Amino acid sequence: MCTVTLSYNEKDKVACGKLAALLSTGLFVQIDKQEHLDIDYTDPTLYEIDPSLPEINRDLTPQELEELILEDIHSIYEANYAV
C-alpha cells in the first residue's frame, strides 16, 4: 500500500478534472484528510524494491515515462481512453 498526498486548487476546474480522471482509473482512492492510516514509516520493508520487477531505465524523458504508465493503465483496464 502507498499513500500519495496531492495539493491542488479546488477552485481550478482543470485540476479538479485531472484529479477526477486519476481517481476514475481505480488505481487510487480519496480518503478524508482526518482519517488516520496505521502505517509504521520506520519499517524498512516499506522501502524495499521487489526484485522480480524489471530494471528501470533511468534515462526516460517525462513524456516517455508518461507513455509507459498510460500503456500499463490501458492494458490493465483494457480501455484506450481511461485517462
N, C-alpha and C positions, 0 to 999 in steps of 0.2 A: 504494500500500500504506500501511497505517496500523497503528501498534501502540498498543493500549489496555492499560493496566495496571489491574487491579482488585484491590482488597484486600477480603477478606471473612473472616468467621469460618468456618473449615472444619468446625466442630462444629455450626453452625447449619443445621438441615435446610431451613429456608425459603430461606436464602441459597444453599445448595447446589442446591436445586430451581430457583431463578431462574437460576443460572449454567448448569445443565443445559439449561433451556429456551432460553436465549440461544445456547448452543453448538449446539443442535439445529436452529436456523434455517439453519445453514450459512454465515451471514454472518461468523462468527468461528471461529477455531481456537485451541486451547490449545497453548502452547509451553512447554517447560521453562524455568524461570527462568534456568538457567545458559546456555541457548543464546544465542549472540551474534548479533545481527542487524547486518548490514553496512549501516547507514544513516548517511548524512552529513547530520546535522541542521543544518549550516551552509548546505546547498544551498537557495537561495531559492525554487526551483521547488516544493519541498515545501509551501510555504505559499501558493501561488497558488490562486485560486478559478477554476474552469472557467467561462469567460464564457458558455458555452452553457446553463448552469444558470439556471433562473428565479430572479428576485429573491426573497429570503427575507423573509417578513413577520416582522419582529422583535417584533411585538406579540402573539404567540401565548401563551396560557397553557400551563403544563406539560401539562395534560390535552389541550388541542388539539394540541399537538406530538406527544404520545404517540399520539393517534388517527391523525394523518397518517403517522407512522412505521409503525404497525401496518397501516394500509391498504396502504402500499407493500410491506411484508413479505408480506402476504396475497396481493397481486396478483403478486408475484414468484414465490412458491411455490404459488400457486393453492390455498391451504389456508385455511380460515376460522379454524382454531384452532392455527396454527403456534406461537403464543407464548401 
